[in-house]
Amino acid sequence: MQLDEMILDVDQKIEINAGVETVYKALIHRLSDGNGGGGTPMPMKLEQWPGGRWYRDLGEGIGHLWGHVQVIKPPTLIEICGPMFMSYPVSGHLALRLTEEGSVTTLSLRHRAIGMVTPDHREGVKQGWGGLMEGVKQDSEG
């Protein structure tokens, strides 16, 4: 496996016509109970403190740890470190940053990982994070 095949680097931004507090609440919703796209719910829990878990909750003690909160500074920053959706040797970091300018808030997402990243995850992650960001936009502007 070549080094460039082991690196994942996704950088996406979206402008949202809403204040930073509104967008932050929508982001938290989409990272937890409101997660899932295309009509397929994917229940997640986000413990909103440093060291808190972000995990998929399938009930009865069954689930999948996606990461731990590394930094949380409401309403402008959440950083999570962990494997996310990848159940194999990988180390990842997700940064979600909100910046407000006038009546527009920009949501910036940066997901970087290194490890045995599979080609399907390398491609699918762009669409998946894009769906999350579009959901935050819809919830905020709705």
C-alpha positions as CSV (number, residue, x, y, z in Angstrom):
1,M,0.0,0.0,0.0
2,Q,1.4,3.4,-1.1
3,L,1.5,6.3,1.4
4,D,-1.0,8.4,-0.6
5,E,-3.5,5.4,-0.4
6,M,-3.3,5.6,3.3
7,I,-4.2,9.3,3.6
8,L,-7.7,10.7,3.7
9,D,-8.1,14.5,3.5
10,V,-11.6,16.0,3.0
11,D,-12.1,19.8,3.1
12,Q,-15.6,21.1,2.5
13,K,-17.4,24.4,3.2
14,I,-21.0,25.5,3.0
15,E,-22.6,28.9,3.5
16,I,-25.8,29.0,5.5
17,N,-28.2,31.9,5.7
18,A,-28.6,31.8,9.5
19,G,-26.8,33.0,12.6
20,V,-24.1,30.9,14.2
21,E,-26.2,29.9,17.2
22,T,-28.9,28.5,15.0
23,V,-26.4,26.6,12.8
24,Y,-24.6,25.2,15.8
25,K,-27.9,23.8,17.2
26,A,-28.6,22.2,13.8
27,L,-25.1,20.8,13.6
28,I,-25.5,19.2,17.1
29,H,-28.8,17.7,16.0
30,R,-27.3,16.3,12.8
31,L,-24.4,14.8,14.7
32,S,-26.8,13.0,17.1
33,D,-30.6,12.2,16.9
34,G,-31.0,13.9,13.5
35,N,-28.2,11.9,11.8
36,G,-29.0,9.9,8.7
37,G,-29.7,10.8,5.1
38,G,-31.8,9.5,2.3
39,G,-34.6,8.4,4.6
40,T,-32.3,6.0,6.5
41,P,-31.9,7.0,10.1
42,M,-28.5,6.3,11.8
43,P,-29.0,7.1,15.5
44,M,-25.9,8.7,17.0
45,K,-25.0,10.1,20.4
46,L,-22.7,13.0,21.0
47,E,-21.5,13.7,24.6
48,Q,-20.8,17.4,24.5
49,W,-17.7,17.7,26.6
50,P,-14.0,17.1,26.1
51,G,-13.4,13.4,26.1
52,G,-17.1,12.7,25.4
53,R,-18.0,9.9,23.0
54,W,-19.5,10.2,19.6
55,Y,-21.0,6.8,18.8
56,R,-23.7,5.0,16.8
57,D,-26.3,3.7,19.2
58,L,-28.1,0.6,18.1
59,G,-29.7,0.0,21.5
60,E,-29.2,-2.7,24.2
61,G,-25.4,-1.9,24.5
62,I,-24.8,-2.5,20.8
63,G,-23.0,0.2,18.8
64,H,-19.9,1.6,17.1
65,L,-17.6,4.2,18.6
66,W,-16.8,6.8,16.0
67,G,-14.6,9.1,18.1
68,H,-14.0,11.2,21.2
69,V,-14.6,15.0,21.5
70,Q,-11.1,16.6,21.5
71,V,-12.3,20.2,21.5
72,I,-15.7,21.8,21.9
73,K,-16.2,25.5,21.9
74,P,-19.9,26.3,21.4
75,P,-21.0,27.8,19.0
76,T,-17.9,27.8,16.8
77,L,-15.9,24.6,17.0
78,I,-16.1,20.9,17.5
79,E,-13.2,18.5,17.0
80,I,-13.5,14.8,17.2
81,C,-10.7,12.2,17.0
82,G,-11.2,8.6,16.2
83,P,-11.8,6.0,13.5
84,M,-15.3,7.5,12.6
85,F,-17.1,5.0,10.4
86,M,-13.9,2.9,9.6
87,S,-13.7,-0.4,11.5
88,Y,-10.1,-1.1,10.7
89,P,-6.6,0.3,11.6
90,V,-7.0,4.1,11.1
91,S,-6.5,7.3,13.1
92,G,-8.7,10.2,12.2
93,H,-9.6,13.8,13.1
94,L,-12.7,15.7,12.2
95,A,-12.9,19.5,12.7
96,L,-16.2,21.4,12.3
97,R,-15.8,25.1,12.4
98,L,-18.5,27.8,12.2
99,T,-17.7,31.4,11.3
100,E,-20.3,34.1,11.2
101,E,-20.1,37.1,8.9
102,G,-23.2,39.3,8.9
103,S,-26.3,37.1,8.5
104,V,-24.3,34.2,6.9
105,T,-22.5,31.4,8.8
106,T,-19.9,29.3,7.0
107,L,-19.7,25.7,8.2
108,S,-16.2,24.3,7.4
109,L,-15.5,20.6,7.7
110,R,-12.0,19.0,7.6
111,H,-11.7,15.2,8.0
112,R,-8.2,13.8,7.9
113,A,-7.2,10.3,8.6
114,I,-4.2,8.0,8.1
115,G,-4.3,4.2,8.0
116,M,-5.6,1.4,5.8
117,V,-8.4,3.6,4.2
118,T,-10.4,1.6,1.7
119,P,-11.1,3.0,-1.7
120,D,-14.9,2.9,-1.2
121,H,-14.6,4.9,2.1
122,R,-12.2,7.4,0.4
123,E,-14.9,8.1,-2.2
124,G,-18.0,7.8,-0.1
125,V,-16.9,10.0,2.7
126,K,-17.1,13.1,0.5
127,Q,-20.8,12.4,-0.3
128,G,-21.5,11.5,3.3
129,W,-20.1,14.6,4.8
130,G,-21.7,16.7,2.1
131,G,-25.1,15.2,3.0
132,L,-24.5,16.1,6.7
133,M,-23.7,19.7,5.8
134,E,-26.7,20.0,3.5
135,G,-28.9,18.7,6.3
136,V,-27.5,21.4,8.7
137,K,-28.2,24.0,6.0
138,Q,-31.8,22.8,5.6
139,D,-32.4,22.7,9.3
140,S,-30.9,26.1,9.8
141,E,-32.7,27.9,7.0
142,G,-35.9,25.8,7.2
